[in-house]
Amino acid sequence: MSNLVHLPDSRRAREEAAHWIVCLEEGLSDEQMRELKVWLAADPAHRAALLRMAEQWDAFDALSELAEILPLRTEPSRASLFKVARAGLAAIAVGVLAVGLYFALARPAATGQAAQGVVSRTAPSLPAPARQSASPERSLRTDVGQHLTTKLADGSSISLNTNTALTVRFSQDQRLVILEEGEASFSVAHDPSRPFRVRAGERTVQAVGTVFNVRRHEGRSVRVTVTQGVVKVMDRAQSPRDELFVRAGQLAEIGAVSVNIQRVDAARLDAAQAWQRGVLIYQGEALEDVIADVSRYTSVRFRIEDDSIRQRRVGGVFRTGDVEGLLLALRETFGIEPHRQGDLIVLSERQ
């Protein structure tokens, strides 16, 4: 994995800026305000990244607060700040769409070890703010290829994978996240008086002080992977009769009428969470499953021309969004020939 590129500091500044915009809109504690001032003073690029991110998110309330806390030496008024923030700032992606490739056929054990060497660039870990009895509803979204990590008002953290939309609703008696589409990972701050629930379609996942991942598939299927602790999965009616428990090291595939819970080894568990580091890991999955997964991170479309290669096993590690690297690996390592037809890539047996 030595040739996996390190993410540049500018990209890290953008991710940290995204985190601070979320905090600004939720309301900063005194401690967070001090942390923000230290972060802004550490590098002039941080200030520029924060203004750009606020402009992209159309976070005018956050910009208004920035006008009060930033030392505006070049802009005489708040109106000038808006003008500077809007003028000529290129739209930037929220999260990581990393470039570069390392894709090699690997045994499952070796693949899991290699993934440990990937450098993750996410928002900084900050002290949790004082507990708030309630916070306003907030919606978060990532586009295709984007990845966002941020802290919630209670000190929990959440990571959104590609093409994901969710809504956060905190009240005095519960913490609720509605996963409308996509995939997200949650690290939950312990608070037994307010259960933390994730609603995905007809299912609700409840956890207290744990780490877990929820993915909504097309249709009504939901996948729950637990890294630490235990989660309880319920139907929308939250009927005790229909409760089931998923423990650390387990993966649950939950359909409309069936539930399959299985224990997964450390390598597979790591692979399931690798997207948070901007990496995808495969350990001998069928080509059609790999292509379906890769398609989530790019607007490029794929079609498998030969049915004979649909179940061909593919293994390796590569960066999310690197279609060219994937095609090279399929051709040179797995005997699969890609043919471009505009934005469509047709895959067939290599002759």
C-alpha positions in Angstrom: 0.0 0.0 0.0 3.1 2.3 -0.1 2.0 3.9 -3.3 -1.4 5.1 -2.0 -1.1 8.9 -2.1 -1.4 10.9 1.1 -4.3 13.4 0.9 -3.0 17.0 0.6 -3.4 19.5 3.4 -5.9 21.5 1.3 -8.3 18.6 1.2 -8.0 18.1 4.9 -8.7 21.8 5.4 -11.9 21.5 3.3 -13.1 18.5 5.4 -12.4 20.3 8.6 -14.2 23.4 7.3 -17.2 21.2 6.5 -17.2 20.0 10.1 -17.1 23.5 11.4 -20.0 24.7 9.2 -22.1 22.0 10.7 -21.1 23.0 14.2 -21.8 26.7 13.4 -25.3 26.0 12.2 -26.0 23.8 15.2 -24.6 26.4 17.6 -21.1 26.4 19.1 -20.3 25.8 22.8 -17.8 28.1 24.4 -15.2 25.4 24.2 -15.9 24.8 20.5 -15.6 28.5 19.8 -12.1 28.5 21.4 -11.2 25.4 19.3 -12.5 27.2 16.1 -10.4 30.3 16.8 -7.3 28.2 17.4 -8.0 26.3 14.1 -8.5 29.6 12.2 -5.3 31.1 13.6 -3.2 28.0 12.7 -3.3 28.5 8.9 -4.7 31.3 6.7 -6.0 28.6 4.3 -8.4 27.5 7.1 -10.2 30.9 6.9 -10.5 30.7 3.1 -11.7 27.0 3.2 -14.4 27.9 5.8 -15.8 30.8 3.7 -15.8 28.6 0.6 -17.6 25.8 2.4 -20.2 28.2 3.8 -20.8 29.5 0.3 -21.3 26.1 -1.2 -23.7 25.0 1.5 -25.6 28.3 1.2 -25.0 28.6 5.0 -25.7 32.3 5.3 -26.4 32.1 9.0 -23.0 30.6 9.5 -21.5 33.3 7.4 -23.2 35.9 9.5 -21.6 34.4 12.6 -18.2 34.2 10.9 -18.4 37.9 10.3 -18.5 38.4 14.1 -15.7 36.0 15.1 -13.2 36.4 12.2 -10.7 39.3 12.2 -11.9 41.1 9.1 -8.9 43.1 8.2 -9.6 43.5 4.5 -13.4 43.7 4.6 -14.9 46.8 6.4 -18.4 45.4 6.8 -20.5 42.2 6.9 -21.9 43.0 3.5 -18.3 43.0 2.2 -17.8 39.6 3.7 -20.8 38.2 1.7 -19.4 39.8 -1.4 -16.0 38.2 -1.0 -17.5 34.9 -0.1 -19.6 34.8 -3.2 -17.2 36.3 -5.7 -15.4 33.7 -7.9 -15.3 30.9 -5.3 -15.2 27.5 -7.1 -17.7 24.9 -5.8 -15.8 22.2 -3.9 -16.8 18.7 -3.1 -17.7 18.0 0.6 -15.7 14.9 1.6 -13.1 12.8 -0.1 -13.0 11.7 -3.7 -9.4 10.4 -3.5 -7.2 9.8 -6.6 -4.5 7.3 -7.3 -4.7 3.5 -7.3 -3.4 0.4 -5.7 -5.3 -2.6 -7.0 -3.8 -6.0 -6.6 -5.1 -9.5 -6.2 -4.8 -10.4 -2.6 -5.7 -13.1 -0.1 -8.3 -12.0 2.4 -5.9 -11.9 5.3 -3.3 -9.8 3.4 -6.0 -7.5 2.1 -7.2 -6.7 5.6 -3.7 -6.0 6.8 -3.0 -3.7 3.8 -6.1 -1.6 4.5 -4.7 -0.7 7.9 -2.0 1.4 6.2 -4.4 3.8 4.5 -4.4 7.3 5.9 -7.8 8.6 6.7 -8.5 12.3 6.5 -11.6 13.1 8.4 -12.8 16.0 10.5 -10.8 16.5 13.8 -12.0 14.8 16.9 -13.4 17.6 19.2 -14.6 17.6 22.8 -18.3 16.9 23.0 -20.4 20.1 23.7 -22.5 20.3 26.8 -25.7 18.3 26.4 -28.6 20.2 24.9 -32.1 19.2 25.7 -33.1 19.6 22.0 -31.6 20.8 18.8 -33.2 21.9 15.5 -33.8 19.4 12.8 -30.9 19.2 10.4 -30.5 17.5 7.0 -27.2 16.2 5.6 -26.5 15.0 2.1 -23.6 13.8 0.0 -23.5 13.5 -3.8 -22.0 10.7 -5.8 -18.4 10.2 -4.8 -18.6 12.4 -1.7 -17.9 11.5 1.9 -18.7 13.6 5.0 -17.8 13.1 8.6 -19.1 15.3 11.4 -20.1 15.5 15.0 -23.7 15.7 16.2 -24.9 17.9 19.0 -24.7 15.1 21.6 -21.1 14.3 20.9 -21.9 11.3 18.7 -20.2 11.3 15.3 -21.6 10.3 11.9 -20.0 9.5 8.5 -22.0 9.7 5.3 -21.0 7.5 2.4 -21.5 8.4 -1.3 -25.0 9.5 -2.4 -26.5 9.5 1.0 -29.3 11.7 2.5 -30.4 11.7 6.1 -32.2 13.9 8.7 -31.2 14.4 12.3 -33.9 15.1 14.9 -33.0 15.5 18.5 -35.5 16.0 21.3 -35.5 15.9 25.1 -36.4 12.2 25.1 -34.8 10.7 22.0 -32.1 11.1 19.3 -33.4 10.1 15.9 -31.7 9.9 12.5 -33.8 9.2 9.4 -31.7 7.5 6.7 -33.5 8.4 3.5 -31.0 6.8 1.2 -27.5 5.6 1.0 -25.1 4.5 3.8 -23.9 6.0 7.1 -21.7 4.9 10.0 -22.5 6.0 13.6 -20.3 6.3 16.7 -22.8 6.9 19.5 -22.2 8.9 22.6 -23.6 7.1 25.7 -26.8 8.6 27.0 -29.3 6.0 28.5 -31.9 8.6 29.1 -32.2 9.4 25.3 -32.1 6.4 23.0 -30.2 6.8 19.7 -32.3 5.4 16.8 -31.7 5.2 13.1 -34.8 4.7 11.0 -34.2 3.1 7.6 -37.4 2.4 5.7 -39.5 0.1 7.7 -36.8 -0.7 10.2 -35.4 1.1 13.2 -32.0 0.5 14.6 -31.4 1.4 18.3 -28.1 1.6 20.0 -26.6 3.0 23.2 -22.8 3.6 23.3 -21.8 1.6 20.2 -20.4 1.8 16.7 -22.4 0.5 13.7 -23.1 1.0 10.0 -26.5 1.1 8.2 -27.0 0.8 4.5 -30.2 1.1 2.6 -30.3 -1.0 -0.6 -32.7 -0.4 -3.5 -36.1 -1.6 -2.5 -36.7 -2.3 1.2 -33.5 -4.2 2.1 -31.3 -2.9 5.0 -27.8 -4.0 6.0 -26.6 -3.4 9.5 -22.9 -4.0 10.5 -21.9 -3.7 14.1 -18.3 -2.9 15.0 -18.7 -2.3 18.8 -21.5 -3.0 21.2 -25.0 -4.2 20.4 -27.8 -2.8 18.4 -31.5 -3.6 18.5 -33.4 -3.8 15.2 -37.2 -3.2 15.3 -40.0 -2.7 12.8 -41.6 0.7 12.4 -44.2 -0.2 15.0 -41.3 -1.0 17.5 -43.1 -4.2 18.5 -41.1 -6.2 21.1 -42.3 -9.4 19.3 -40.3 -8.4 16.2 -37.1 -7.2 17.9 -33.7 -8.8 17.1 -30.2 -8.0 18.3 -27.0 -7.6 16.3 -23.7 -7.8 18.2 -20.2 -6.7 17.5 -18.7 -8.6 14.7 -22.0 -9.5 13.1 -23.7 -8.4 9.9 -27.5 -8.5 9.4 -29.2 -8.5 6.0 -32.8 -7.5 6.7 -35.4 -7.9 3.9 -39.1 -7.3 3.9 -39.8 -10.8 5.1 -36.5 -12.4 6.0 -33.5 -11.7 8.3 -30.1 -13.2 7.9 -27.5 -12.5 10.7 -24.0 -13.8 10.2 -20.7 -13.4 12.0 -17.9 -11.8 10.0 -14.2 -12.1 10.5 -12.0 -9.1 11.2 -10.9 -8.7 7.6 -14.4 -8.6 6.2 -15.5 -6.2 9.0 -12.6 -3.9 8.0 -13.5 -4.1 4.4 -17.1 -3.1 5.2 -15.8 0.1 6.9 -13.0 0.9 4.4 -15.1 3.5 2.5 -14.6 5.8 5.5 -10.9 5.9 4.5 -11.7 6.5 0.8 -10.9 2.9 0.0 -12.8 -0.1 -1.4 -11.7 -3.6 -0.5 -12.9 -6.8 -2.3 -12.0 -10.3 -1.2 -13.2 -12.5 -4.0 -16.7 -11.1 -4.6 -18.5 -11.8 -7.9 -17.8 -9.3 -10.6 -21.5 -8.2 -10.8 -21.5 -7.5 -7.1 -18.2 -5.5 -7.3 -19.6 -3.4 -10.3 -22.8 -2.7 -8.5 -20.8 -1.4 -5.5 -18.3 0.6 -7.5 -21.2 2.2 -9.4 -22.3 4.0 -6.2 -19.1 6.2 -6.4 -19.2 7.3 -10.0 -21.6 8.6 -12.6 -20.1 6.2 -15.2 -22.4 3.3 -16.1 -21.4 -0.3 -16.5 -22.9 -3.2 -18.4 -21.7 -6.8 -18.3 -22.0 -8.1 -21.8 -21.0 -11.8 -21.2 -23.0 -13.7 -18.6 -20.0 -16.1 -18.3 -18.0 -13.4 -16.4 -20.7 -12.3 -14.0 -19.6 -14.6 -11.2 -15.9 -14.2 -11.8 -14.2 -13.5 -8.5 -12.4 -10.2 -8.0 -10.1 -9.2 -5.2 -8.1 -6.1 -4.4 -7.9 -2.7 -2.9 -8.5 0.6 -4.7 -9.5 4.2 -4.2 -13.1 5.2 -4.5 -13.9 6.8 -7.8 -10.8 5.7 -9.7 -12.6 4.1 -12.6 -9.5 4.0 -14.9 -7.6 2.1 -12.3 -10.4 -0.4 -11.9 -10.6 -1.0 -15.6 -6.9 -1.5 -15.9 -7.0 -4.1 -13.1 -9.9 -5.9 -14.6 -8.2 -6.2 -17.9 -4.7 -7.1 -16.8 -5.4 -9.2 -13.7 -8.9 -10.7 -14.3 -9.1 -11.2 -18.0 -12.1 -8.8 -18.5 -12.0 -6.4 -21.4 -13.7 -3.0 -21.0 -15.1 -1.2 -24.0 -16.1 2.4 -23.8 -19.3 3.7 -25.5 -19.6 7.3 -24.3 -20.3 7.2 -20.6 -21.1 3.5 -20.7 -18.5 0.9 -20.1 -19.2 -2.6 -21.5 -17.4 -5.5 -19.9 -16.7 -8.7 -21.8 -14.4 -11.7 -21.8 -10.9 -10.8 -22.9 -9.9 -12.7 -26.0 
